Amino acid sequence: MSLTVREELREYDVILASSSPRRKELLNLICPTFRIIPPQCEEKLPPELSVDKAAEYLSNLKCKSIAEVYENSLVIGCDTMVICDNAIYGKPADEEDAKRMLRALSGREHKVISGVTIAFKKKFLSFSVSTKVKFHTLSETDIEYYCRSGEPMDKAGAYGIQGLGSLLVERIDGEYYNVVGLPVSEIAQRLGSFLEICE
């Protein structure tokens, strides 16, 4: 049962390999105490890599950069991407880039994929979680207003479903917290069996 993982994790030195405030907040649902150590790695994708595997690849890089130093800690790395028309929409470079992304997603369905890697004692587990999101058709006024709020600037796909960005979304199919940035339910389910293998 994934709910008991909270108690099991009290025995581990858990490290979140991320500087995201959203991931910090969400990991609290799974883990009562943990440390944050931002990863130090170049987030570069191999050109031949499928876009659906890109988030998982980067989560592995982030996790390994910390796990190689803290071998006896339980390290969790994550990366979240918005994908539409086989193209990756990361964090916007500036306001104009955010507007471009929002116009591209307007009235359409896209995927939000989070890749997760968990490491403990030189063992690694990587997986991806995908959620489908459909946007309302957005007017230029909607896009301008949303970008002026500043919310899109540090978020993949230029929106945050947990904030004003929720008003852009018509429907979702899959785990909500995956779209926020950390698929907590899937992580909790996987952690129990992973720790059994490691011990």
C-alpha positions in Angstrom: 0.0 0.0 0.0 1.5 3.3 -1.1 0.3 5.2 2.0 2.6 3.3 4.3 5.6 4.5 2.2 5.5 7.8 4.3 6.4 5.9 7.4 9.0 3.7 5.7 10.8 6.8 4.3 11.4 8.2 7.8 14.3 5.7 8.0 16.1 7.1 4.9 18.1 10.2 4.1 15.9 11.4 1.2 17.3 13.9 -1.3 15.2 15.7 -3.9 17.5 16.6 -6.8 15.5 19.6 -7.8 15.3 23.3 -7.0 11.6 23.5 -8.0 9.4 24.9 -5.2 6.4 22.9 -6.7 8.3 19.6 -6.4 9.3 20.5 -2.9 5.7 21.0 -1.9 4.5 17.9 -3.6 7.2 15.6 -2.2 5.9 16.5 1.2 2.8 14.4 0.4 5.1 11.3 0.2 8.0 12.0 2.4 7.8 13.7 5.9 11.5 14.9 5.8 13.9 15.3 3.0 16.8 17.5 1.8 17.0 19.5 -1.4 20.2 19.5 -3.4 19.9 21.0 -6.9 21.6 18.9 -9.6 24.8 20.0 -11.2 24.7 18.6 -14.7 24.3 19.8 -18.3 20.7 19.1 -19.4 21.5 18.2 -23.0 19.5 15.7 -25.0 21.0 13.3 -27.6 19.6 14.2 -31.0 18.4 10.6 -31.7 16.3 10.5 -28.5 12.5 10.2 -28.8 10.7 13.2 -27.3 8.6 10.9 -25.2 11.8 9.7 -23.5 13.4 13.1 -23.1 12.0 13.9 -19.6 13.1 10.4 -18.3 16.6 10.9 -19.7 17.0 14.2 -18.0 15.6 12.9 -14.7 18.3 10.2 -14.9 21.0 12.8 -15.4 19.8 14.9 -12.5 19.5 12.0 -10.2 22.9 10.5 -11.0 24.6 13.8 -10.5 23.6 13.7 -6.8 23.5 9.9 -6.3 27.1 9.5 -7.3 28.1 11.7 -4.3 25.4 10.5 -1.8 25.4 6.7 -2.5 23.7 5.9 0.8 20.9 8.4 0.4 17.6 7.9 -1.4 17.7 10.3 -4.3 14.7 11.4 -6.4 15.2 13.3 -9.7 12.4 14.5 -11.9 12.0 16.5 -15.2 8.7 17.6 -16.7 8.0 18.5 -20.3 5.1 19.6 -22.4 4.9 17.9 -25.8 2.7 18.9 -28.8 3.2 17.9 -32.4 6.3 15.9 -31.4 7.9 19.1 -30.2 9.1 19.9 -26.7 7.9 23.0 -25.0 10.2 23.8 -22.1 10.4 26.9 -20.0 10.0 30.1 -22.1 13.0 32.2 -22.8 11.0 35.4 -22.5 7.5 36.8 -22.7 7.3 36.6 -26.5 8.4 32.9 -26.3 5.7 32.3 -23.7 3.1 33.8 -26.0 4.3 31.7 -28.9 3.9 28.5 -26.8 0.4 29.5 -25.6 -0.8 30.3 -29.1 0.5 26.8 -30.3 -1.3 25.0 -27.4 -4.6 27.1 -27.8 -7.6 24.9 -28.4 -5.5 21.7 -28.7 -4.5 18.6 -26.7 -0.9 18.1 -25.6 1.0 15.7 -23.4 2.7 16.5 -20.1 5.4 13.9 -19.5 7.3 13.7 -16.2 10.4 11.5 -16.1 11.4 10.2 -12.7 14.6 8.5 -11.5 15.0 7.0 -8.1 18.4 5.9 -6.8 19.6 4.1 -3.7 22.9 2.2 -3.0 23.9 2.3 -6.7 20.5 0.9 -7.9 18.4 3.0 -10.2 14.7 3.0 -11.3 13.5 5.3 -14.1 10.0 5.7 -15.5 7.7 8.2 -17.2 4.2 9.3 -16.4 2.1 11.0 -19.1 -1.1 13.1 -18.8 -3.1 14.5 -21.6 -4.2 18.2 -21.3 -6.7 20.0 -23.6 -6.7 23.8 -23.7 -9.6 26.1 -24.3 -9.2 28.3 -27.4 -7.4 31.3 -26.1 -7.9 34.9 -27.3 -4.9 37.2 -27.7 -6.3 39.1 -24.7 -6.2 35.9 -22.6 -2.6 35.3 -23.7 -1.5 38.9 -23.0 -3.2 39.0 -19.6 -1.7 35.6 -18.5 1.8 36.5 -19.6 1.6 39.9 -17.8 0.9 37.9 -14.6 4.4 36.5 -14.8 3.2 33.0 -14.1 4.3 31.3 -17.3 8.0 32.3 -17.1 9.4 29.4 -15.0 7.1 26.7 -16.2 7.3 24.1 -19.0 4.8 24.9 -21.7 4.4 28.4 -20.3 1.6 27.6 -17.9 1.0 26.4 -14.4 -2.1 24.3 -13.9 -2.1 24.9 -10.1 -2.4 28.7 -10.6 -4.1 31.1 -13.1 -3.2 28.6 -15.8 -6.0 26.4 -14.5 -8.4 28.7 -16.3 -6.7 27.8 -19.6 -7.5 24.1 -19.3 -10.6 22.5 -20.6 -9.9 19.0 -19.4 -7.1 16.6 -18.4 -6.8 12.8 -18.7 -4.4 11.4 -16.2 -2.7 12.4 -12.9 -3.2 16.0 -12.0 0.0 16.4 -9.9 2.0 15.1 -12.9 1.0 18.3 -14.7 2.1 20.3 -11.7 5.5 18.7 -11.8 5.8 15.6 -9.7 3.6 12.4 -10.2 3.3 11.7 -6.5 0.9 8.8 -6.8 3.1 6.8 -9.2 6.2 7.6 -7.2 4.6 6.4 -4.0 3.5 3.2 -5.7 6.9 2.5 -7.2 9.0 3.3 -4.1 7.8 0.4 -1.9 8.8 -2.3 -4.4 12.0 -0.5 -5.3 13.2 -0.3 -1.7 12.5 -3.9 -1.2 14.8 -4.8 -4.0 17.5 -2.5 -2.6 17.6 -3.9 0.9 
